[in-house]
Amino acid sequence: MSESGTTERVLRLLALLQQRPVWSGTELAERLGVTTRSVRRDVERLRNLGYPVNATQGAAGGYRLGAGKALPPLLLDDEEAIATAVSLRLAAGGTVAGASEAAVRTLAKLDQVLPARLRAEVRALHGAIVTLEGGRIEVDADALLALARATRDTVRVELGYTSLRGEVTARRVEPYQLVATGRRWYLMAWDLDREDWRTFRLDRMHDVRPTTWRFSRREHPDPATFVQRAVTTASYPVQARIRVHAPYDDVVSRTTPASATVERESASTCVLVAGSQSVYSLTLHVGMLGWDFEVLEPPELRDAVAELGARFTRASVS
């Protein structure tokens, strides 16, 4: 086979290795239309180019693309290249400090190697996307990575934390899950000193220090549900349950995970769980959803609804 044909086959082999964790030599030979001996030679060519291709023996063995000291070039098909470019464009307006600049640099590198047909499509998509800057709350990229590694490796973390009231405390936690709500990042963790589950905002953390102390994972609540309830109700003095006379999907479309939790009840009703600084602001928020509703709890919210309803009625006839 010619040199160009061999190069093409090696690139096809690399693309296959990137598609799934393990391939047997026989499977690769069938896909490439060559013998297993040719596969072994092509694997060696990839290794010489710096790709860490690992081979394991046994029934579950085969070839696996490992992680190396340097990041080798990736092979992307057309859809993957466009998806990567769009994701980087969105990351350029993201909430992780430093990631925006890195995303812009990566976009520039990707643009250099894209075929002309894809470059035009990607630029058209970029031209159609605008990221609003207002309301972004950046978190430290090093802290985010440190917490992600500590969560993966099940090691305790020590950190400084500033509460909503401005109180600064030292915390020792067992990190379980990072949760992103769009504008903010949160960590669900077991607080060792308070012996309870807690939610921490990453933008309020400082001096994040993973330790060498490993922990065994406890029985824990669903992280997404726990964080959502913490940010929508637990941190507010007024906590309410309201039956909304509208289908679940419709109510979800008019709320956000950071503003309320919506529970299914029937085909035509659902229960909204939300918190607020006052019963009056919560009344206005629910009223602006546009559907009939009933206050299940607390009683003070019913009184506020009646008071504001009477006030609006008087204003409409004056």
C-alpha positions as CSV (number, residue, x, y, z in Angstrom):
1,M,0.0,0.0,0.0
2,S,1.2,3.6,-0.7
3,E,2.4,5.9,2.0
4,S,-0.7,8.0,1.7
5,G,-2.9,4.9,2.0
6,T,-1.1,3.9,5.1
7,T,-1.4,7.3,6.6
8,E,-5.1,7.4,5.9
9,R,-5.6,4.0,7.5
10,V,-3.7,5.1,10.6
11,L,-5.9,8.2,10.9
12,R,-9.0,6.0,10.6
13,L,-7.6,3.7,13.4
14,L,-7.1,6.8,15.6
15,A,-10.6,7.9,15.0
16,L,-11.9,4.5,15.9
17,L,-9.9,4.4,19.2
18,Q,-11.4,7.8,20.1
19,Q,-15.0,6.5,19.6
20,R,-15.1,4.0,22.5
21,P,-13.0,2.7,25.4
22,V,-11.8,-0.7,24.1
23,W,-11.5,-2.4,20.7
24,S,-10.3,-5.9,20.1
25,G,-7.7,-6.4,17.4
26,T,-10.2,-8.5,15.4
27,E,-12.8,-5.7,15.5
28,L,-10.3,-3.1,14.3
29,A,-9.1,-5.4,11.5
30,E,-12.6,-5.9,10.3
31,R,-13.4,-2.2,10.4
32,L,-10.2,-1.3,8.6
33,G,-10.3,-4.2,6.1
34,V,-6.8,-5.4,7.1
35,T,-5.2,-8.2,9.1
36,T,-4.6,-8.1,12.8
37,R,-0.9,-8.0,12.1
38,S,-1.4,-4.7,10.1
39,V,-3.4,-3.4,13.1
40,R,-0.5,-4.1,15.4
41,R,1.9,-2.2,13.0
42,D,-0.5,0.7,12.8
43,V,-0.8,0.8,16.6
44,E,3.0,1.0,16.8
45,R,3.0,3.9,14.3
46,L,0.5,5.8,16.6
47,R,2.8,5.2,19.6
48,N,5.7,6.5,17.7
49,L,3.7,9.7,17.0
50,G,3.1,10.1,20.8
51,Y,-0.3,8.5,21.1
52,P,-0.5,6.3,24.3
53,V,-2.3,3.2,22.9
54,N,-2.4,0.6,25.6
55,A,-2.9,-3.1,24.9
56,T,-4.4,-5.6,27.4
57,Q,-4.6,-9.4,27.2
58,G,-7.5,-11.7,28.1
59,A,-11.2,-12.1,27.2
60,A,-11.9,-8.4,28.0
61,G,-8.6,-7.2,26.5
62,G,-7.9,-5.1,23.4
63,Y,-6.6,-1.7,22.4
64,R,-7.3,1.4,24.5
65,L,-6.3,5.0,23.9
66,G,-4.8,6.1,27.2
67,A,-3.9,9.5,28.6
68,G,-0.4,10.7,27.9
69,K,1.9,13.4,29.2
70,A,1.1,15.6,26.3
71,L,-2.3,16.2,24.6
72,P,-2.1,14.6,21.1
73,P,-4.2,16.0,18.3
74,L,-7.9,15.0,18.3
75,L,-9.8,13.8,15.2
76,L,-13.2,15.4,15.0
77,D,-15.9,14.7,12.4
78,D,-17.9,17.6,11.0
79,E,-20.6,17.5,13.6
80,E,-18.1,17.2,16.5
81,A,-16.0,20.1,15.2
82,I,-19.1,22.4,14.9
83,A,-20.3,21.3,18.4
84,T,-16.9,22.0,19.9
85,A,-16.7,25.4,18.3
86,V,-20.2,26.5,19.5
87,S,-19.4,25.2,23.0
88,L,-16.2,27.2,23.1
89,R,-18.1,30.3,21.9
90,L,-20.5,29.9,24.8
91,A,-17.7,29.2,27.2
92,A,-16.1,32.5,26.2
93,G,-19.0,34.2,28.0
94,G,-19.0,31.8,30.9
95,T,-18.8,31.9,34.7
96,V,-15.4,30.4,35.3
97,A,-12.6,32.9,35.8
98,G,-9.9,32.5,33.1
99,A,-11.9,30.1,31.1
100,S,-13.2,32.8,28.8
101,E,-9.7,33.7,27.7
102,A,-8.7,30.0,27.3
103,A,-11.9,29.4,25.2
104,V,-11.0,32.3,22.9
105,R,-7.5,31.0,22.4
106,T,-8.8,27.5,21.6
107,L,-11.3,28.9,19.2
108,A,-8.5,30.7,17.3
109,K,-6.5,27.4,17.1
110,L,-9.6,25.5,15.9
111,D,-10.4,28.1,13.3
112,Q,-6.9,27.6,11.8
113,V,-7.4,23.9,11.1
114,L,-11.1,23.8,10.2
115,P,-11.8,23.0,6.5
116,A,-13.2,26.0,4.6
117,R,-16.7,24.5,4.4
118,L,-16.9,24.1,8.2
119,R,-15.2,27.4,8.9
120,A,-18.0,29.2,7.1
121,E,-20.7,27.3,9.0
122,V,-19.0,28.0,12.4
123,R,-18.6,31.7,11.7
124,A,-22.2,31.9,10.7
125,L,-23.2,30.3,14.0
126,H,-20.9,32.6,16.0
127,G,-22.4,35.6,14.3
128,A,-25.8,34.5,15.4
129,I,-24.8,34.1,19.0
130,V,-24.7,36.9,21.5
131,T,-23.8,36.3,25.2
132,L,-25.3,38.8,27.7
133,E,-22.7,39.9,30.2
134,G,-25.0,41.1,32.9
135,G,-25.5,38.9,36.0
136,R,-22.4,36.7,35.6
137,I,-20.9,35.5,38.8
138,E,-17.4,34.2,38.2
139,V,-15.7,31.5,40.2
140,D,-12.0,30.7,40.6
141,A,-11.0,28.1,38.0
142,D,-8.3,26.6,40.3
143,A,-10.8,26.2,43.1
144,L,-13.3,24.6,40.8
145,L,-10.7,22.1,39.5
146,A,-9.5,21.4,43.1
147,L,-13.1,20.6,44.2
148,A,-13.8,18.4,41.2
149,R,-10.6,16.4,41.9
150,A,-11.4,16.1,45.6
151,T,-15.0,14.9,44.8
152,R,-13.6,12.3,42.4
153,D,-10.8,11.1,44.8
154,T,-13.1,11.3,47.9
155,V,-10.7,13.4,49.9
156,R,-11.7,16.0,52.5
157,V,-11.4,19.7,51.8
158,E,-10.6,22.7,54.0
159,L,-11.9,26.1,52.9
160,G,-12.8,29.6,54.0
161,Y,-16.4,30.6,53.5
162,T,-18.2,33.9,53.6
163,S,-21.9,33.7,54.4
164,L,-24.7,35.9,53.0
165,R,-24.4,38.0,56.1
166,G,-20.7,38.5,55.6
167,E,-19.5,36.1,58.3
168,V,-16.2,34.4,57.5
169,T,-15.7,30.9,58.8
170,A,-13.3,28.0,58.3
171,R,-15.0,24.8,57.1
172,R,-14.0,21.2,56.8
173,V,-16.1,19.2,54.3
174,E,-16.5,16.0,52.4
175,P,-17.3,17.1,48.8
176,Y,-19.9,15.0,47.0
177,Q,-21.1,16.9,43.9
178,L,-20.7,20.2,42.0
179,V,-23.9,21.6,40.7
180,A,-24.2,24.5,38.2
181,T,-27.4,26.5,37.9
182,G,-26.4,28.6,34.9
183,R,-25.4,31.8,36.8
184,R,-23.7,30.1,39.8
185,W,-21.8,27.1,40.9
186,Y,-22.6,25.2,44.1
187,L,-21.0,22.4,46.1
188,M,-23.0,19.8,48.0
189,A,-20.9,18.5,50.8
190,W,-21.0,16.9,54.3
191,D,-20.0,19.6,56.8
192,L,-17.8,17.7,59.3
193,D,-18.2,20.3,62.1
194,R,-21.9,20.7,61.8
195,E,-22.5,17.0,61.0
196,D,-25.0,17.7,58.3
197,W,-25.4,18.3,54.5
198,R,-24.7,21.8,53.3
199,T,-24.7,23.8,50.1
200,F,-21.8,26.2,49.4
201,R,-21.6,28.8,46.7
202,L,-18.2,28.6,45.0
203,D,-18.0,32.4,44.5
204,R,-18.0,32.8,48.4
205,M,-15.2,30.3,48.9
206,H,-11.5,31.2,49.4
207,D,-8.3,29.3,50.3
208,V,-9.7,26.0,49.0
209,R,-7.2,23.2,50.2
210,P,-7.8,19.6,49.4
211,T,-6.2,17.4,52.2
212,T,-4.8,13.9,52.1
213,W,-7.6,12.5,54.3
214,R,-9.8,10.1,52.3
215,F,-13.5,9.5,53.3
216,S,-16.0,6.8,52.6
217,R,-19.1,8.0,50.8
218,R,-22.2,8.3,53.0
219,E,-25.8,7.7,52.0
220,H,-26.8,11.1,50.6
221,P,-29.7,13.0,49.0
222,D,-29.8,13.6,45.3
223,P,-27.4,16.5,44.8
224,A,-29.4,18.4,42.1
225,T,-32.6,18.2,44.2
226,F,-30.8,19.1,47.4
227,V,-29.1,22.2,45.9
228,Q,-32.2,23.3,44.1
229,R,-34.2,23.2,47.4
230,A,-31.4,25.0,49.2
231,V,-31.3,27.9,46.8
232,T,-35.0,28.2,46.2
233,T,-36.4,27.9,49.7
234,A,-34.0,27.0,52.6
235,S,-32.1,30.3,52.6
236,Y,-35.2,32.5,52.7
237,P,-37.3,33.5,55.7
238,V,-40.6,32.9,53.8
239,Q,-41.0,29.4,52.5
240,A,-44.2,28.5,50.7
241,R,-46.1,25.7,48.9
242,I,-48.6,26.8,46.3
243,R,-50.9,24.8,44.1
244,V,-50.9,26.2,40.6
245,H,-53.8,25.4,38.3
246,A,-51.7,24.7,35.2
247,P,-49.9,21.6,33.7
248,Y,-46.4,20.8,35.1
249,D,-44.6,21.4,31.9
250,D,-46.2,24.9,31.4
251,V,-45.2,26.0,34.9
252,V,-41.6,24.7,34.5
253,S,-41.3,26.7,31.3
254,R,-42.0,29.9,33.2
255,T,-39.7,29.3,36.2
256,T,-36.0,28.5,36.6
257,P,-34.3,25.9,38.8
258,A,-32.9,28.7,40.9
259,S,-36.2,30.4,41.6
260,A,-38.6,27.5,42.4
261,T,-39.1,23.8,42.6
262,V,-42.1,22.4,40.7
263,E,-43.8,19.1,41.8
264,R,-46.2,17.2,39.7
265,E,-49.6,16.7,41.2
266,S,-52.2,16.0,38.4
267,A,-52.7,16.6,34.7
268,S,-53.9,20.1,35.3
269,T,-52.2,21.1,38.6
270,C,-48.8,21.2,40.2
271,V,-47.2,22.4,43.4
272,L,-44.8,25.3,43.4
273,V,-42.2,25.3,46.2
274,A,-40.4,28.6,46.6
275,G,-38.9,31.1,49.1
276,S,-38.7,34.8,49.3
277,Q,-37.6,37.7,51.6
278,S,-41.3,38.7,52.0
279,V,-44.8,37.4,51.5
280,Y,-45.6,40.3,49.3
281,S,-42.8,39.8,46.8
282,L,-43.7,36.1,46.6
283,T,-47.4,36.9,46.0
284,L,-46.5,39.2,43.1
285,H,-44.1,36.6,41.6
286,V,-46.7,33.8,41.7
287,G,-49.5,36.2,40.4
288,M,-47.4,37.1,37.4
289,L,-47.2,33.5,36.3
290,G,-50.6,34.0,34.9
291,W,-52.6,31.1,36.3
292,D,-55.1,30.6,39.2
293,F,-53.4,29.3,42.4
294,E,-54.1,28.3,46.0
295,V,-51.8,28.9,48.9
296,L,-51.2,25.7,50.8
297,E,-48.7,27.2,53.3
298,P,-47.9,29.4,55.1
299,P,-51.1,31.1,56.4
300,E,-49.3,34.5,56.3
301,L,-49.0,34.2,52.6
302,R,-52.8,33.7,52.3
303,D,-53.3,37.0,54.2
304,A,-50.9,38.8,51.9
305,V,-52.7,37.5,48.8
306,A,-56.0,38.7,50.3
307,E,-54.6,42.1,51.2
308,L,-52.9,42.7,47.8
309,G,-56.0,41.4,46.0
310,A,-58.2,43.9,47.8
311,R,-55.7,46.7,47.1
312,F,-55.6,45.9,43.4
313,T,-59.4,45.8,43.2
314,R,-59.7,49.2,44.8
315,A,-57.1,50.6,42.4
316,S,-59.0,49.2,39.4
317,V,-62.2,51.0,40.2
318,S,-60.8,54.3,41.4
